[in-house]
Amino acid sequence: MRIVLDRPRCEGHGLCEEAAPDLMHLDDDGELVLDREEISDADSALANAAVRVCPVAALRLV
């Protein structure tokens, strides 16, 4: 499974970072950075939570 970021859609709210801090973070400019695009089975619940909380649907799992 991979997490995909639609960068132009992302508004930097940071809710995904709160849901999955081991997978992503906001940099100093407020841009989302994916620390890992490949998601292990162990991290799938965190990735799903991050996708669900994004208010602009900038994240998706494939």
C-alpha positions as CSV (number, residue, x, y, z in Angstrom):
1,M,0.0,0.0,0.0
2,R,1.2,3.5,-0.8
3,I,0.0,6.9,0.5
4,V,-0.3,9.6,-2.2
5,L,-0.3,13.3,-1.6
6,D,-2.1,15.7,-4.0
7,R,0.3,18.5,-3.2
8,P,-1.7,21.4,-4.9
9,R,-4.8,20.4,-2.9
10,C,-3.0,20.3,0.5
11,E,-3.6,23.4,2.6
12,G,-1.3,22.4,5.5
13,H,-3.9,22.0,8.2
14,G,-1.8,19.4,9.9
15,L,-4.6,17.1,11.0
16,C,-3.0,14.2,9.1
17,E,0.3,14.8,10.9
18,E,-1.6,14.6,14.2
19,A,-3.1,11.3,13.1
20,A,0.1,9.8,11.8
21,P,3.2,11.6,13.0
22,D,5.4,8.6,12.1
23,L,4.4,8.8,8.5
24,M,4.3,12.5,7.7
25,H,5.1,16.0,9.1
26,L,4.7,19.7,8.2
27,D,8.0,21.4,7.4
28,D,9.0,24.9,8.4
29,D,7.0,26.3,5.5
30,G,3.8,24.5,6.4
31,E,4.2,22.0,3.5
32,L,3.4,18.4,4.1
33,V,6.3,15.9,3.8
34,L,5.6,12.2,3.5
35,D,8.3,10.5,5.6
36,R,7.3,7.2,4.0
37,E,5.2,6.6,0.9
38,E,5.2,2.8,1.3
39,I,2.9,1.8,4.1
40,S,3.4,-1.4,6.0
41,D,0.5,-3.5,7.4
42,A,1.5,-2.3,10.8
43,D,1.0,1.4,9.8
44,S,-2.1,0.9,7.7
45,A,-4.4,2.1,10.6
46,L,-2.4,5.3,11.0
47,A,-2.4,5.9,7.2
48,N,-6.2,5.3,7.0
49,A,-6.7,7.8,9.9
50,A,-4.6,10.4,8.2
51,V,-6.6,10.1,4.9
52,R,-9.9,10.3,6.8
53,V,-9.1,13.4,8.7
54,C,-7.8,15.5,5.8
55,P,-10.5,18.2,5.3
56,V,-9.5,18.8,1.6
57,A,-9.0,15.1,0.6
58,A,-5.4,15.7,-0.3
59,L,-4.3,12.2,0.7
60,R,-5.3,8.8,-0.7
61,L,-4.2,5.2,-0.3
62,V,-3.4,3.1,-3.4
